[in-house]
Amino acid sequence: MFQDMNKMFSQSMGPFKELADIQTKMLEELTKHQMDCTKAFIEATVQQTRELQNCKTPADILELQKAYAKELEETLKSANQQNLKALSEARDAMQALSENALDKFSGS
């Protein structure tokens, strides 16, 4: 009897474990994207600082700033797309898990 109850408890907790796994994977993915974005920002800033020394006119500085802003914009767009993809995948996995759990519960 105890073994049956333990088995039932383990089975009922399965979806919660899977949910935690989905969330962990999503957070790992988001953290990786954040780290990559931060690294790209730092590298762009260092590169801009190096190139700033070569500027001879205000127009050169303006062009350098435009290029810097464009690079940061592209980095942010890319990070946003990657984050949305990770969130969408997690949502889809959670939805499938919920539907599967409800199907088992309802006996379908």
N, C-alpha and C positions, 0 to 999 in steps of 0.2 A: 504494500500500500504506500509506504513512504517513497519507494522508488517511482511509483506511478505519479505521485504528487510532485516529486522532484523533476520528473520528465516533463510533466505538464507545465510546471513553472519555467523550466528552461525553454520550452517551446514558446511560451507566451512572452518571454523576455527577448526572444530572437529579433523581432522587429525593432525593439529599442536599441539593441546592439548595432543592428544594421544602420539605423538612423544616426547613431553616434559616429559610426564609421564614415557615413556620407558627409556629415558635418565636419569631421576631422579632415577629410580629403579636401573639401571645399576651402576650409581655412588655410590649409597648407598651400593650396594653389593661389589663394588671394595674397598670402604672405610672400610667396615667391614673386608674384607680379609686382608687389609693392617694393620689394628689395631691388628687383631689376629696374624699376622706374627710378628709384632713388639713386641707384648707381649711374644710370644714364644721365640724370640731372647733374650729378657731381662731375662726371666726365665732361659734359657739355660746358659747365661753368669753368672748369680748369682749362679746357681748350679755348674758350672765349678769352680768358685772362691772358693766355699765352699770345693769342692773336692780337689782343688789344695793344700790346707793345709795338706791333708793326704798323699801327694806324698813324697816318701823318696828317690827316685832315678830319674835320668834323664829319664830312660825308663818309669817310672810311668807317668811323665809329658808328654812324647811323646804319650803314649797311651791315656791319658786324652785329649790331643789336637786332636788326631785322632777321638775320640768319639764325641768331641765337633763339629768338622768340619762336621762329618757325620750327626749329628743332625741338624745342620744349613742347610746342603744340602737338607735333607728330608723336612725341613720346607719350603725352597724355592721352591722345586718341587711341593709340595702340594699347595702352594699359587699360583704358576704359573698355575696349572691345574684349580683351582677355578676361577682365573681371566679369563682364556680362555673360560671357561664355561659361565661365566657371559657375556662376550663380544659376544660370539656366540649366546646366547639366545637373547640379545639385537639386534644383527644383523638380526636374523630370524624374530623377532617381527617387526622391521623397514621394512624389506622386505615385510612381509605380509601386513603391513599398506600401503606401497607404491602401491602394486599390487591392493589392495582393492580400494584405492583412484583413481588409474588409470582406473579401471573397472567402477567405478561410473562416472568418467569424460567422458569416451568413450561411456557410455551407454550400456555396455555389461551386 
